[in-house]
Amino acid sequence: MENFKILWVDDEVELLKPHILFLEEKGFKVDTSSNGSDAIQLIKDNLFHIIFLDENMPGLSGLETLEKIKDISNVPVVMITKSEEEYLMEDAIGSQISDYLIKPVNPNQILLCVKKILDNNRLIHNKFQKDYRGGYMEISNLINSASTYIDWENLYQKLVKLELQLDLLNDKAIEEVFLMQKKEANTKFFKFIKENYSSWFSGQNPSRPSLSHEVIRNNILPLIKDKPIFFILIDNLRLDQWYIIKPLIEDFFTIKSEETYYSILPTSTQYSRNAIFSGLMPSDIYQKTPNYWVDDNDDGGKNLYEFELLKKLIKSLNIDCKTSFNKILNLNAGKKLVNNVNDLLNNNLNVVIYNFVDILSHAKTDIKMIKELANNEKSYRDLTLTWFRNSPLFSFLKELSKKNVDIIITTDHGTINVNQPIQIVGEKNISTNLRYKKGRRINFNSKDVYYVKNPNDIKLPRTNLSSMYIFAGNENFFAYRNNFNHYVTYYKNTYQHGGVSMQEMIIPYVHLSTKI
C-alpha cells in the first residue's frame, strides 16, 4: 500500500492523529488539510487515490469542496459527517461520492473503507484489462471489415466509449495499444472516404449517410408543430465531448434520440455550417446565392449570412416559421440569452450557435497555457466539461428544462489533434487551412492526401478552371516545404479541422425533450 496516497480534509484534523498513524502503519501515505481551499490546491498539485472529506467545515463546506473536487479530479471521495440528516446524504451521494461515514469513526472502519474502494478500483481495472484483451481482436476485425458508413459510425462510437473508460483507469500500456488501434481505424476510414465520398453525390451510391446540408430540411423543420424548437449548434463539438457533457444534461432532459451524421468536406465552419443553414451543398450556394458565399482567400467573415441562408431555405419550402437566430461569441452574450428565454418561447424555431469549443481548439494553438492544460485528449475533454458545467449554455438549458420545448444539440464538424506534417508546394494564394488546401498547381504526395481534381464531383465551388482540393487524413497536417520547421514547431499537437477523420466527420445529433 506504500504507493497509495490519502488526503484527509477536516477542520479538526489534529484530533485525527491516531487514525492517521494507524493508516501510515498499514503502509499508506496520508496528507492532511484543515480547510477546503487548501485541499483543492493540494489536489491540483498531487496525485491522491482517496480523499476523506469532513462535511461540516468553516469557509468552504464539505459539499462545496466536493463540487470543486469533481471539477478537477475523478479521485474517490468519502464524506464524513456528524449529521445523519437525509438531505445531506442525498446531496453527497448525488455528487458521486464513493462512501459515506458517520462520526465518530474508528480506525478499522476507515481501513475497511479504504480497502473496499481500492479493491473495487482494482477489480474494475482488471476486468477492463481482461475485456480489452479479449476485445482487441474484435476491434481489429471491425476495423478491417468496415465497408459502409454505418459500420464506421458504429465502430467510432465503440472506440469513443472505450477511450472514455480508459480515462478512468490511467493505464499507459493499454492506452498506447488503444491509440494505435484508433490510428489504424482512422487510416482505414481515410481510405473508405477516398473511395466512396464522391459517389455520395453522383447517384452511384444510394447507400450514404445523412449529410450537413440535409439536417435542417429533414430533421429540424419537420419538428415544427405545437411547441418551440431550439436548435443549438456547438461549433467543433466532437462525439467524445458530447458523451462527457451528456450526464449533466440527462439530469434535466429526456434523450429522445442520440445519433450521428456526417459533416461534408471540408470539415470547416465555412463549408459545413453554411451547408447546414442553407440546405445546399457549397457549390449550389456559390451558384444560386453568390452574394452569400465568401471564398477561402477573400476578405471578410465566412459565415456572415447564415440567418439569411436559413430564411431563404424556410421560404423555399413554404413553411410558416417565426425564427430567431443568436450567435454566442462571449460570456455577456450567453448571459443575455439566458435572460431572454421567455421571449424566445414565442418563436417556432430558435437557432443558437455557441462558439466556445471552437475557440478552445484554436486557443490550444495560440495560447501556451491552454496548450499545456490540454496536452492530451483527456485533458481536452476535461476542459470542455469544466467550461460546460459553468457556462451560460448550461444555465440556458436548465431554464429551458422548465418549459415545454424540444431541443436539438449538434455541431457542424469535429476536430483532431495533429502530429504528422505533410510537405506541400504551392502558390501563395492557396487556402491557409492546415487540413485541406484549395488552389492551383499544388505539388504533393498523392498517397498522403485525398485529391479532388474536379471540385464539382463533391459539390464544392470551382472558382477557377484549374482549382483543386486536397484533404489530409488521420493526424496529418500540411506544411510548406520552404517554411517546414516553423509549421512543425508551431502546429504539432494542436487541434485542427477541415480534413478527413472520424473525429472531424462523424458528429453527434441529439434530440432532447423536457420532463415536464
N, C-alpha and C positions, 0 to 999 in steps of 0.2 A: 504493500500500500504506500510505499515511500514516495511514489511519483504522483500521488493524488493530493491535490490541494483543496482545502476547505476555507471559505470565508464566512466568519460569524459576525453578523451585524446586530448590535444590541447596545442601547444607551447605558446599560448596566453591565458592560462586558467584563469589568473587573470581578464581578461576582461569579463569573463562569470559569474561573481559573481551574477548578477541579475537573470540569468537563473537558477543557482544552488539554490539560495534562494527560487525561485518560486517553483522548484521541491520539495525542502525539506518541504515547507509549505503544499504541496499536500501529504506529507507522505512518500516520497521516501528518501532513504539514498544515498547520492552522494559522491563518492570518485573521486579525480582528479589526473591527471598525465600530466606533461608538455612534455614528450617525449615517444617514442615507447618502448625503452629498459626498462624504469621503469614500463611502463604499462604491459609489458609481465610478469615481476616479480610479480606485483600485481595480475594478473590473475592466476598465478600459486599458489599464497598463499591465494586467496579469491574466494568466490563464487559470481559472478555477474549475473544479469538477463538480462542486456542490456549494450552495450558499444557504446558510441558516439565517433567517431574517425575522427579527422581532417586529411584531405588528404595531406595538404602541411605543413610538419614539417621538421626542420633540423635534421640531423642524419638519423635515420630510417624514411622513408616516410610513409604516411598513408597506401599505398598499400603494402609496405614491412612489416609493422607492422601487417596488416591484414593477410598476408600469415602466419606469425608466430603464430598469434592468432588461426587460423584454425588448426594449428598443435597440439594445446594443449587443445582446447575447442570448444564446439558447441554453445556457447552463441551468441545470435543475435547481429549483428554489424550494426550500422547506420553510413554511411560515410557522412561527412560534408565537403564541399569544396567551395572555392570562384569561381572555374572554372566550366564552363558549356561545356568544350570540350568533344566531344562524346567518344573519346578513353578512357578517364578516367572513364566515366560512364560504358563503356563496360567492362573494366578491373575489376572495383569494383563489378559489377553485376556478372561477370564471376567467381569471387571469393566468391560468395554466400553471399553477404550482404543481410540484411533484409530490408533496406530502404536507400534512398539517398536524402540528403537535400543540397540546395544551400544557402550559406551565402549571406546576413545576415538572420539569423533565429530569429523568435520571440518566447517567452516562450510558447504561446498557440500552436504554431506549434510543438514545442518539446513535449509538453504534449500529443497532439493528436497522435504523432508518438509512444510515449511510450505506450499509451493505446491500440493503434491498434496492436502493437506487443504482448503485454501481453494478450490481449483478444484473439488474434489469437492462441497463445500458449494454453490458457485455453480451447478454443473450440476444438483444436486438442486433448488435453489431455482428455477432457470429452468424445469426440467421441470414442477415443481408449478405454476408460474405458467401455463405453456402448457396443462397438463392442466386446470387450473381454469377458464381462459378458455374452453377447448373444452367443459368440462362445465357451465358456468354455465347455458346454455340447457337442458341435460338436467335439471339440478336444478329449474329453474323449471318445466319441463314435468311433472316428477314431483310437484311441489307442487300444480300446477293440476289434475292428473289423478287424484290420490289420492282414492279413493272407498270403500275398505274399510279395516278395522282392520289387515289385513296390509300394505296399501300404506303406511300410516303407520308401522308397525313398521319396514319395510324402509327407508323414507325417513329415519326418525330415526337408525337405525344408520349409514346412509351419512353423514349430517350430523355425527354424533359422530366418526366416523373422520376426516373431513375436518378437523374442528376440532382434533383431536389432532395432525394433520400440521402445521397452521398454528402450533401452539405451538412447533414446532421451527424455524420459518422467521423469525419476528419481522418479518413484512411487514405494516405497518399498513394499507396500501392494500387489499390482498387481504382482510385481517381485517375491515375496515369493510364491504366488499361482502358477505362471508360472513355477518356478523352481521345485515345487512339481510335476506338470504335466510332465515336461521334465524327471524327475527322474522316474516317473511311466512308461513313454514311454520306457526309457532305460531298465527298469526291464522286460517289455513285449518283447522288442527286444531281450534281452538276452535269454529269453525262446524260441523265434522264431528261433534264431541261433542254440541253443542246439538241437532243434527238427528237423531242416532242413539242417544244414550245410553239414553234411556227405553225404546226398542224392544228393547234387550238383555234387559229384564226382563218385557216384556209378552207375549213369544212371537211378536211380529210379525216379528222379525228373527232367523231361525235362524242366520245367519252372524254370530257375535260372538266376541270373544276370550275366552281364559281369564281369570277374574277372581279377586280376592283370596280370596273365600270358597271357591274350588274347589281351591286349591293343595294343602292337606294331604290332602283327601279323594281327589283324582285323581292327585296326583303323588308325595306322600310316603309315605302308608300302603301303597300297592301295592309299594313297595320293600322292605318289612319281610319278610325271609326268613331267611337264614342268617348274616347279619353285621350288626353295629351300623350304624345310620344316624345321622348328625349333621346336624341341620337348623340352620344358622347364619343368623340374620336380622340383618343390619347395618342398623340404623334409618337411613332417609334416604339410602341409597346410590343414586346415580344411575348410569346406564349408562356415562357417561364416566369416573366414578370406578372402576367395575369394570374398564374397559379399562386404567386406569392401574396398578392393582394386579395385573392378570392375569399379566404376565410373571414376577413374583415367585412366584406360585402355580404356574405351569407348570413351574417347576424341580423341584417336588415331587410334582405330581399329573398324571394324565391327565384331560383335559376330555372327558367322555363326551357331554355336550350343553351347548349355550350358547344360551339362548332369551330371549325377553322375554314378559312378560304385562302385563295392565293392572291398575293399582290402581283400586279403586272410588272414588267420590266420597262425601264429601270426602276428598281425599288427605291425611289427617291420621292420626296414630297411633291416636287414639281410635276411629275408624271402620274404617280399613283393617286395622289389626293385630288388632283384636277379631274382624273378619270372617275373617281368616286362621285363627285358632286355634279359632274356634267352628264353622267350616264353614257359617256362616249370614250372611245379609245383616243389617245393623244393625236393621232393623225386626223381623226374626224373633228376634234376640237380645232385643230390648226386650219382645216379646210372650211369648216362651217362657221366658225367664230374666230377668225384670225386676230381680231382685236382683243380677244381674251387669252391669247397664247403668247407668252414671252419665251423666246428661245434661250438655250443654255447660256450663251455668251452675251445676250442682250442685257442692258442695264435695267434695273428695277426688280421689284419682288416677283417671284414666280408663282405666287398663289394669292394674288390680289383680287381675283374675280370669282372666287368660289361661290359666294352667295348669288352672284349674277348667273353663274352656270346652273346652280341648283334651281333658281326660279324659272329659268328657261326650260329645264327638264320637266318640272312640275306642270308648266303651262303646256308643253308639247303633249302631255298625257291627259290633258283636260281634267285635272284634279283640283277641286276647290280646297285649298290648304293654306290656312293662315300660319306663317312661318317666321320664326326668329332665328338669328344667327349670331353667335357670340364666340369670339376667338380670345382665349385667355392666355396672355403672354407674361403676366406678372401677378404678384400677390394681391395688389389692390383690385385688379380686375376680377380675380377669383372671389374676393370678399364681396364685391358689389353684386356678383352673380347670385351668391347665397342670399343676399338681402332682397333680390328681385324674384324669388321663387314664385310667389303668389301671382305676380303679373304674368309670368311665363305660362301659367296654367290656362290662360285664355287662348293660347295658340294650339293648333293641331300638331305642329311639328316644331320642336326646339332643337337646334343644332348647337352643340358646344364642342369647340376644339381646344384641347389642352396641350400645350407645347412643352411641359416640363421635362418629360423623359427625353425628348429630342435635345433640349438644352443640356441635360445631364450628359448625354452621349458626346455632344460637341465639347462640353467643358472638360471632359477627360483628355481631349486633345490639347486644349488651350491653357488649362489651369493645372499647375503642378500638384497642388494639394488634392484636387479631385482625382488626378492620375494615381496618386498614392493611396487615396481612400478606396478607389475602385480598381485595385491592381489585379483582380481576378473576377471570374463570373459570379462567384458567391457574394463578394463584397459589392459588386454592381447591383445584384438583386437586393441586397440588404439596404443599399442607399435608396433604391426605388421604394421599398417597403416603408422606410423611415419617412421619406417625403410624403407618401400617400397617407400614412396614418395621421400626419399633422397638416395635411393640405386643405385648402378651401374646397377642393374637389370632393374630398371625403365628407366634409361638412355639408356640401351641396347635396350629395347623395343621401345623407342622413335626413335632411329636410324633405327630400323627395319621397323617402320611405314612408312619410306620414300622409302622402297624397295618393289618390287613385290614378296612377300613371303607369306606363310601360317604358322601360329604359333599354336602349341598346348600347353596349360598350364594345368598341372595336378600335382598330388602328388603320393606318394607311400602308405601313410596312414595318419590318423589324430592323435589326442591326446585328452586326457581327464584329467580334474582336479580331483585328487583322494582324498578321505576324510575318507574312512572307511577301517580299516585294517582287514585282514582275517588271522587267525593263521594257520600256517602250520608247519609240522615237516618233515625234510628230510635229506638226506646225504649231505656231504659238496660239492659234485661235481654236484649238480643240478644247473640249469641255474640261473643267477642272476637277470634277468628281473623281475620287480615288478608286471607285469600284466599277465605274463604267466610263467609257470615252466615246464622244461623238465628234466626228470631223472628217477631214480628207487626208489621204496619204499618211496613215498611221502604220508604223512598222512594229511588228510584234511576233511572238512565237505562237503559232496557231493552236498548239496543243494546250496552252495555258489559258485560252480565252474562249468565250462563246462569241463567234464573229458573225455579224449580220450585215451582209453586203447591201441588201436592198431593205431599207427600213420599213417599206410598205408591207413586207412579209409578216412583220409582227406589229403592224398598225402604229408605227411611230412616224413623226413628221420627217419628211425629206426636204429640208430647206435648201439643199444644194444637190446638184445631179450626182456628185461623187461622194456624198456623205455616207458614212458607215457608222455602225455602233459595235463596240466590243465590250464584253462584260467579264469581270473577274469572278472566279468561283472559289469555294472553300474559304480559307483565311488569307487569300492573296489580295494585294493592292498594287495599283500601278505607280511606277516611279520612273521619272525621266532619266535617261542614261547620263545626260550631262549634269545632272544635279542629284545623282543617285544617293550619295551618303547623307545628304540633308533629308531626303524623304524617309530614308530608313530610320534615322535618328529621331525625327520628329513624329512620324506617324505609326511606327511599330508599336503594337499593344495599345491601339486606340480603337474606338468603336466607329465603324463606317457603314454606310448603306448605299445601295444603288446596283449591287451585283446579284449573284446567284448563290443562295444558300438556303437551307431550311429555315434558319433564324430570320432571314430577311423576307422570304416569300410566303411561308406558311404561318398565317397570323390569326389571332383569336377573333371570334364574333360571338357575343354573349347577349342573350335576351333575358332581362330581369323583369319581374313583376313585384309590386308591393304586397305586403302581407295583410293589409287592412281589408 
